[in-house]
Amino acid sequence: MSLGYVGYCKKHMEDVSKVYYRYSGANWNEPNRNKEADMAYDGVFVIDKIAIQDMDKDSFLASAFNDGYIKIELECENAFYRFKLKEGNIDYIALRLISKVINDYLDNSAFPEKMSFIQ
């Protein structure tokens, strides 16, 4: 059974040092969500390509956020939060997508054009 969370991202732009993704998604359990925004790709996250090349796969996400190598520049309209963090909340949709993108990069040495999840 699904928890009712979904997310989508696609590579928007890539240069020598950074890769930009546009993303969107939804918490299907949220009755007041904007269903038109589910696939709007209205959020943006950025990954510093050079910094993550040498990161340890088991600890990359926490250190990358803390060190500023991964940034959510704009949360999508349907952003939601599952965890309370000392530094502030991070959109769960973006967090799951970033994790999947970086894992794919570490496995394949290239950033994927698209990524998605249903949880």
C-alpha positions in Angstrom: 0.0 0.0 0.0 1.2 3.5 -0.9 1.7 6.3 1.7 0.2 8.6 -0.9 3.4 10.7 -1.8 4.5 11.4 -5.3 7.3 13.5 -6.8 8.7 14.3 -10.2 11.7 16.3 -11.4 13.4 17.0 -14.7 16.8 18.5 -15.4 16.3 22.2 -16.3 19.9 23.3 -16.8 23.4 22.0 -16.3 26.7 23.9 -16.5 30.3 23.0 -15.5 29.6 23.4 -11.7 25.9 23.1 -11.1 22.8 21.1 -12.2 19.3 22.6 -11.8 16.2 20.6 -11.5 12.6 21.7 -11.6 10.3 19.6 -9.5 6.7 19.1 -8.3 4.6 16.5 -6.5 1.9 15.9 -4.0 0.7 14.4 -0.8 -2.4 12.7 -2.0 -3.7 12.6 1.6 -3.9 16.4 1.7 -7.5 17.3 0.8 -6.7 21.0 0.2 -3.8 20.5 -2.2 -3.8 22.2 -5.6 -4.2 19.2 -7.9 -3.2 21.3 -10.9 0.2 21.9 -9.2 0.9 18.1 -9.0 2.8 18.3 -12.3 3.6 22.0 -12.5 7.3 21.6 -12.0 7.2 24.9 -10.1 9.9 24.1 -7.5 13.7 24.3 -8.1 16.6 22.6 -6.5 20.3 23.0 -7.3 23.2 20.5 -6.8 26.8 21.6 -6.8 28.4 19.0 -9.1 32.0 19.4 -8.1 31.4 19.2 -4.4 29.4 15.9 -4.5 31.9 14.0 -6.7 33.9 12.9 -3.7 31.1 12.5 -1.3 30.5 9.2 0.6 27.3 7.6 -0.6 26.1 6.7 2.9 26.4 10.2 4.3 26.1 12.6 1.3 22.7 14.0 1.9 23.0 15.4 5.4 26.5 16.8 4.8 25.6 18.3 1.4 22.6 20.2 2.8 24.7 21.4 5.8 27.6 22.5 3.6 25.3 24.2 1.1 26.1 21.9 -1.8 22.4 21.2 -2.3 19.9 24.0 -2.1 16.2 24.2 -2.6 15.9 27.5 -4.3 12.1 27.4 -4.6 9.7 25.0 -3.0 6.9 23.6 -5.1 3.4 24.6 -4.3 2.5 21.3 -2.8 5.5 21.1 -0.6 4.9 19.3 2.7 7.1 18.4 5.7 7.4 15.0 7.4 10.3 15.8 9.7 11.2 18.6 12.0 14.8 19.6 11.6 16.9 21.8 13.9 17.9 24.0 10.9 14.3 24.2 9.6 12.0 22.1 7.6 12.9 20.7 4.2 10.2 19.9 1.6 9.8 16.1 1.7 9.1 15.9 -2.1 12.4 17.7 -2.8 14.3 15.6 -0.3 13.2 12.3 -1.8 13.9 13.5 -5.3 17.3 14.9 -4.5 18.2 11.6 -2.8 17.2 9.6 -5.9 19.0 12.0 -8.3 22.3 11.8 -6.4 22.1 8.1 -5.9 21.6 7.7 -9.6 24.5 10.0 -10.3 26.8 8.1 -7.9 25.8 4.8 -9.6 26.0 6.0 -13.2 28.4 9.1 -13.2 25.8 11.2 -14.9 22.9 13.2 -13.7 19.5 11.8 -14.9 17.2 13.8 -17.2 14.2 12.8 -15.1 13.4 11.2 -11.8 10.2 10.3 -10.0 8.9 8.4 -7.0 5.6 7.0 -5.6 5.7 6.2 -2.0 
